[in-house]
């Protein structure tokens, strides 16, 4: 396991081409471009080819068709070609459109995608789709809103703009004397472990959230907090802020007190145990910043 320089969904390969979003002429030209492609979503599932391939799956992108509508958003350009997402309800007819060999997959079950750009397309498309599904009415007065700016905003009847919401969350690798702390969520199957994480409270800094979340979920104090990197996590709309922290000096590492409502088990892992997990232990998937932070820590040895 070797960590890439950046988390899996944060490569910056996708040209988001923000200028085209707000220019109706440029948007129409992008839609009519013969090279334009469409990522059609079926709820929260994405169409992929070669889902079981060792090198990772590929997104099944299809040619655009019809007119650009309220169920579409412009994601940007990949290798110069315009790419859009269709987040309306997809039916079985889409299989003919993108190809009979397509599998509709929950991204959390993907072992990976071959292309950095396709990972960013998937992330942006899922994030926008989740937001549009929940933002059909104004939170101020309940009146209907309609997509605008190429799908990157919604407009209420008075012309006020609403923008996609992103919820910041911290995820932390806590270290002590060559071991890293991982936990198993109470809702997960036995043996599945990941780093501890939680949302940033209103009026709270990310560093404060690190201290609070680790205290709440593991019952231990941490210090020497260091920000590492961030990654979008569109399930449905989080921005994961990755941190490294150390168990506070003088505190007993075995005096863990897991939050009984959230954490079923806490465990310290050595680098060797994370490099080759013991039988029955399942680590986070390769698209997650949790796995990236673990791999990065293992590589430091």
N, C-alpha and C positions, 0 to 999 in steps of 0.2 A: 504494500500500500504506500503510494507516494502522492503527496498532496500537490495539486497544481498551484501555480503562483497566485491565482484568485479563486474564490469559491465558484462552484460549478455554474451558477446562474448569474454571474457577475462579470462576464468577460468583456463587455462593452463592444462586442463584434457588430451588433445590430445598429445600423444607422437609423435613428428614430425620426429624422427628417421632419422636425417639428413645424417648419415653415409651410409644408404642404397641408397640414391639418386645418389651418385657418384660411386657406385660399381655395375657394370653390373651383377656380379654373385649374390650379395645379392638382387638386384632388381628382377632378374629372379626368385629367390627362393621365394621372397615375392609374386610375381604374381601367381606362381604355388601352393602356400599354399592353401589347401582345405578350410581354414577359411577366405581367402581373399574375400573382398567385394568391390563393385563398386558403386559410386554415379554418376548416369547418369544425366546430365543436359540437359534441353531443352531450349536453349538460356539462359536467366537469371532466368528461373523457375526451381524449385526443386521438386522432387517427394516425396510426404508425405502420410502417413497413418493417419487416425483419425484426419483430419484437424480441425474438430469442437469439439474435445474432450476437456473437462474442464482442464485436466491435461497437455494439450499441445500435439502437433502432434509429430509423429515419422518420421524420414527419411526412405524412402523405399530404402534400399540398396539391390543390387542384386549380385549374384555370378559373378565373372569375366568370360570372354569368349574370345576365339580367342587369339591373340598375343598382347603383350604390344606395342602400336604404338604411332604415333605423336599426336593422339588425347587424350592421357592419361597422367596423372600425379600421382605420388605417394604422398599421403597426410600424411601418417604416420601410427601409430598403435593405435587402440581404443580397450581397454581391451585385448591387446596382438595381435589382429588380424590386418593384413595389410589392409589398405583401400586406394582405388584409386578413381580418378575422371575421367570421360569421358566428355570432353567439346566440342566434335564435335557436329554437328547439329543432334538432336534427332528427330526421326519420330514416327508415331503412333505405329509402331511395338514395341517400348520400353514399351508400356503398358502391352503387353503380357510378356515381360521379367521381369518386376518388380512386376507385379500383376495387375489384372483388377480393384482392389479397390483403386488404386493409384490416387491421385489428383496432377496435376502439378500446383504449386502455386508460385506466386511472393513472395519472402521472406518478403517484406515490408508489405504484407497483413497477415502474420502469427501472431497469438496471442502469439506464443511461441513454443519451442520444449522442450520435456520432459528432454532431456539429455544435460548436459553441453558439453560433447564430440561431440554430433551430431551438436550442434550449431557451434563448432569450425570447424568441417568437412565442414559444409555448407559454412562458412565464407572463409576458405582457398580455397575451390573448386571454389567458385564464383570469388574470387580475381584472382586466376590463370587463369581461363577461360577468364575473361575480358582482362587480360594482353595479353594472347596468341592471342586473336582475333585482337588486335591492333599492335602486334609486329612481323608480318610476314615478314617485310622487315627492313633492317638496316636503322636507322635514319641517318647514316653517308653517305651512298652511294646508298641506295635503293635496294641493292641486297637481295635475299631471305635469311631468317634465318630459322633454324630448331631446334626443341626442343632438349634439352640435360639435363643431370643431373636429370633424372627422372621427367622431366617436370618443373623443378625449374629454368631453364635458357634456353636461345636460343643461337645458335652458328651461326656466319656468315661464308661465304666461306673461310675466312682467319683463322678461328679458334678462333676469338675473342668472348668472352662470353658477353651476355646481360642478365640482371637480372630484375625481376619484379619491377615495379615502384610503389612507395607509396607516396601519396601526404599528407603532414601534414596539419591538420586543427584544429582550436581551437573552442571549444563550451563552453559557459560561462553562469553560473547562477549568475546574478547580483541581489544583495540583498540590501534592504533599509528599516530599521525599521520594520522588520517582514514581508516584502512583497518581492516577486521575480518577475523579469521582464521577460515577455514572449512576443514573437512577432508572427505575422501571415505573412507568405511569400506571396508576391503578386500573385504567381502562384497557391497557395492553395485555397481550397474551404473555404468559410466563416466559421469562428468558430474554425478552426484548429490552435493551438498555439504550439510553441516550444521555446527552448532557442535560443539565438542569436549565430551565428556561422559564420566562414569564413576561407578561406585558409591562410596559412602563406606565406607572400611574400618572394621573394628571398632576402637573406641578412638580414632577420628579425628574431628576437627571438620570441618564442611563447608568452612571456609576452607582448612584443611590439605589437604583432598581436591582443592580447586581447584588449588593449587600443584602437588601431586603429579601429578594427571592431565595437566595441561598440559605438565609436564616430561616425563612418560612418553610422551605421544602426539605431542608436537611438538618436544620437546628444547629448549624455551625457558623462561626464568624470567618470572614475572609478579608484579606488586604492585598496590597500590591496588585491592584486591579489595572489591567492593561487592555486597551481596545486593540483588536486585531483586524477585523474586516466585517463587511456587511453583505447581506444577500437578500433579495426579494423572496418571499415565500407566499405565493398566491393561493393559499388555502385557508381563508379566502383572500386576505389582503394585508399580510404582515410584511414588515421589514425587519429581518433578524440582524441584530447588532452583536457580533461575535466578540467575546472577551476571554481573557485568561486571568485567573486569580489564584492566590495561594491561601491555604488554610492559615489562619492567624497563628503566629508563633506561640507555643506553649499550650495550644488547645489539643486535647486528646482526639486523634483521628478516628478512634473507635466509638467516640461518644456521639454518634449520629442519631438524630431523632427525625425520621421521615414524617412528613405531613400525612396523617392517615387517610385524608380525603383524596389526596392527589398521588402519593407515592407509595407503591407496594413494597419496594425494596431499594436500598442504596448499597453500593459496593465500590470499593477501591480496586482499580485494575492497573497492573504493571504494563509497561510498553509491550513486553512479550505477549501478554494476554490479549492485548488489543491487536497486535500484529497477527496472532493466530488465536482467535477466540476459543475458549474452552467449549466442549460439547454442550449444546443447549443454549448458548449465548448468541443472541442476534444483535448486531450493531446497526446503526442508522444506515439508510440507503445512500447510494453514491451521489444523488443529486442534492443532498442536504448539506447545509453549512455545518451541522453537527458532525457529520462524517469527515468533512474537510478539516475541521478544527482538530479532531482526533488524529487523523492522518498526519497533519502538520506537526502535532506534538510528538507523535511516534517518530517522525523523520528527524526531529531535533536531536535524537540520540546519536 
